[in-house]
Amino acid sequence: MPNRHTAIVSALGLTQIIGYGTLYYSFSILAPHIAADLVISLEEVFGVFSISLFVGGLSATVIGRQMDKIGAATVLTLGSVLSALTLILCAWSPSVAVFAGGIVLLEVSSGMVQYQAAFAALVEHDPKTASRNITYLTLIGGFASTIFWPISTALLDVLSWREIYILFAALNLLLCMPLHFWIMRQGKTIRANGIRQAREHVVGAIPLENRRKAMLIVSAAFAILGFTLASILAHMVPMLATLGLGSAAVVIGALFGPAQVASRLINMVFGSRLSPPILAVMSAALIVGGIVILGITGSSLAGAVAFAICLGLGSGINSIAQGSLPLYLFGSDGYGAITGKMAAARLASGAAAPFLFAIAMEQFGIAVSLVSTAALGVIGMVAFISVAYETRRNLVEAA
């Protein structure tokens, strides 16, 4: 990558690690301490979090439109400030009601600083190289949980959850915000110098007359896969323990993160040979395959390991597809609004998934729940296959 591209991807990679680490991954570590401090149950804390994820998902459409209107880098900059302020609000909250309002606002700000906005910033900076840069970015961002789970755990030995949120607010305001502002200034410099004229647009592979149908299919597919992933990930470790894997469940669950990073590294090296529609199909196949393996093998240690690795590989590729597939199919014009609509469907469905999967396990058992979730994933995979076929047919006819 040219030096400017390298610097921007590196800066966004750091802000994604901090954004996901402070606004998402740390929550599960801090939740028991939040519940004890606010004198509510852990289930109620996660209930508030689920509601906030749903509201955050609904806000993605508005955020996407604003990225097209004022620029994704500008949204990232404002989002860093809002993230810091809402973290401070949560830390100060004297009651459950104020805390709940703060968490809802926190998820809205998350949509302004995480992958959706970062991908759009890469498209905004240079549409021609955005697809490749999205792969680089997700490789860096994949370390967020690996870094912030242990950091959050270690901080609890010396700080309260409120003090940790103040520290996280400082990271967003004093580190992420200046980096996002710098990226915003880079974009303005490029436009002022006329550098971007020759690389202004990427034309989508789907003709305009078929775009609405394709957008509905792709949005539904991502929403279904998002629901499938969220269902499993929220219950992964306790589910494995219930299946009879005991203390090994934690170790097996820990394989998910490295597998995500590995899939992005493999795609970075070999992914140029695969189109985004094929990547989307592969991600769905790996996720479904992993769930099927666990459903078939039950308490088998080898089966559980294969399940965690397949799920991680599929999830890692899915993150790349969320950014590269819309660009490939629909082009760079209106990219923010398009990905905003897709993110809204995916995040809203993912917010309800853990609750519904928990009910399914209680009512029908783990095996039936896994089979049902895998069947749902197959529908998403078929949707991606239909888009891949349609895209290939259009390219052949245009040749």
Disulfide bonds with the S-S distance in Angstrom:
none
